């Protein structure tokens, strides 16, 4: 449904996004990243709101630049700040949007989408009288009124109370059964609960894609290990700390949490050391990581790689300058 290849948007000398590539099909695809990561810029390009500087993107088989009108017919867009006419009723507003979209039987369709988003009982209420959560639902209804195959939702739960957030999450999950939903958020727990696939972006670049389970599994391999014991944890802690392949260990989570050396699975060695030391081992398993830990680890790796690449570039520039000026060292010594 959505195919993005090397998408770049440049404002002067600043890249809002750089070389973004991903694909998204039916279901809910989370577009995850901190504020300023380039999520909204990418979504605006996909909806035809602005052209890219470089790269290509297609939505439902149509190019967002060359076939923008066809793309807009097939996309429902809920921006972060929903544009609503406050003095119109919810039904009249949706009928108006339906007229713009060329929808037939606009009244029936307006009532249908209001029922889909759980607002049929407020169809005749003026939008200014609705709560923040209800206004978000009206915004979602306008994105659905022409029954598009693709939905692009930019931070749809921002500013909602916990109950409204849960209700909207359930609605988005349900919409994923019939639509390709690109769901932008910076709330990590939200993405983990709602999304089938994740696209993690940072500083305008895609740094990882995959399902929450896949990303969790990658970090669990060689990740922290939790050991639970019947015996005294204080006496067992030095045993775990001294096990080959263990970088460090602390008492936490009703057990001992061990951090291994990179690429090492220390569980066999930990089990052997504890048993030989007379400790009764109840459980030994990789410590499950949540999406917050996944995101922090991936962004940490990305920042480290960027810093290393920048240092190598500076070193290369210094070396080239020295090679181009062979008398530099002599001049400095004199």
Buried (B, 14 or more C-beta within 10 A) or exposed (E): BBBBEEBBBBEEEEBBBBBBBBBBEBBBBBBBBEEEBBBBBBBBBBBBBEEBBEBBBBBBEBBBBEBBEBBBBBBBBBBBEBEBEEEBBBBBBBBBBBEEBEBEEBEEBBBBBBEBBBBBEBBEBBBEEBEEBBBBBBBBBBBBBBBBBBBBBBBBBBBBEEEBBBBBBEBBBEBBEEBBBBBBBBBBEBBBBBBBBBBBBBBBBBBBBBEBEEBBBBBBEBBBBBBBBEBEBEEBBEBBBEBEBBEEBEEEEEBBBBBBEEEEBBBEBBBEBBEEBEBEBEEBEBBEBEBEBBBEBBBEEBEEEEEEEEEEEEEEEEEEEEEEEEEEEEEEEE
